[in-house]
Amino acid sequence: MGWDPEGAPDFRYWPTPPVPDWASAHPAAGGAGAELMKNFFRTDDISFSSASTSFPSTRNFTTLSQAATENTLSRIYIGYHFRKSCTEGEKQGRSIGKWIFDNHLKEE
């Protein structure tokens, strides 16, 4: 019995890369983007949909945070990272997004 990552169809020929598992940049970028928009619009409650280019599906989100968290989980499901590196990456990204908003996007 084994485990197969949920990658693209040709992923079975390209195994999980042998890299150290530090905080993941993918969740960091998603966390930063969600946090920036949350602060800019002054709400997390923004509904939207997003269609996948890899799988025939459309995802519906009711909050920016929900989308950021699903983005974070995608790195686990594809087999690239362990949960800790993904959650830490998102946490770092949210901190970065807040810092950017507070220091560069506030009205003077």
N, C-alpha and C positions, 0 to 999 in steps of 0.2 A: 504494500500500500504506500503510495507516495503522494506528493503535493505538487500540483502544477500551477504556476503563476497565471494570472488572467491577462496575459499580454496579447499582442496582435497575433494573427495566425502563424506568421513566420517566427514568432518568439521561441517556439519549441526548438529551433535550430540555433538560438542565441541565448545561452543560459544566463541566469542572474550574474551580473558582473562581480568579479572578485575585488571589491573595493571596501575600504574601511567604512563603518557606518556612523558618520557624524551627522549632525543636524542636517536634514534634507533641504536643499534649496527650493525644490518644487513647492512644498508646503509653506516655506518662508515667503515666497513670492505671492502665493495665494492669500496668506494671512495678512501680509502688508497691504495688498490691494483692497481686501475686504475692510481692513481697519481704516484706511484712507477714505474710502467711500462712505463708511459708517459715520466718520467724523464730519466729512464734508456735507452730507445730506442730513446730518443730525438724527439719523435713525438707522436701525439695523433691519427694519421691516420693509424690505424692497423685494417684491416678487418678480421673478423672471424665469425664462426657460432657456436652455442651451442644448443644441443638437450636437451629437457626436460625429466626428469625421471617421472614427475607427469602427464603431459598432452602430447598427441601425437603431438608435434610441434617442429620445429627447428627455432631458432631466428637467424637472420643475423645482424651483426653490422658492421659499417664502421669506428667507432672510439672507443677507450677505454672509453671515457667520455659518449658516447651513452649507452654503456653496463652498466656503473655505475649508470646512471640515471634510466634506466629501472629496475635495481636491487632495487633502492630506491623506485620507484613507486610500486613495487610488494608488499611492506609491507602495502601500503595503500589499494591496491586492495584485499589483503587477509583479510583485516579488523583488522589488529593488531595495526595500528598507524594512527594518523592524519598526514596531509601533513607536518606541521611545524616540528614535531619530526623527520620525515624522511629527510627533506631537511637539517636540522641542523646536523643530524647524518652524512650525506654525506659530508657536509662542514667541519665538524670536522675531518672526515676520510682523506679528501684531505690534510688538514693541517698536519696531522700525517704522511701521506705518504711522503709529501715534506720534513718534518723534518727528517724522517728516511733516505731518500735519501741524503740530505745535510750533515748529521752528521755521517752516517755509511756506505754509499755505493759509495762514491766518490773515485776516484783513488787518491792515495797518491802521 
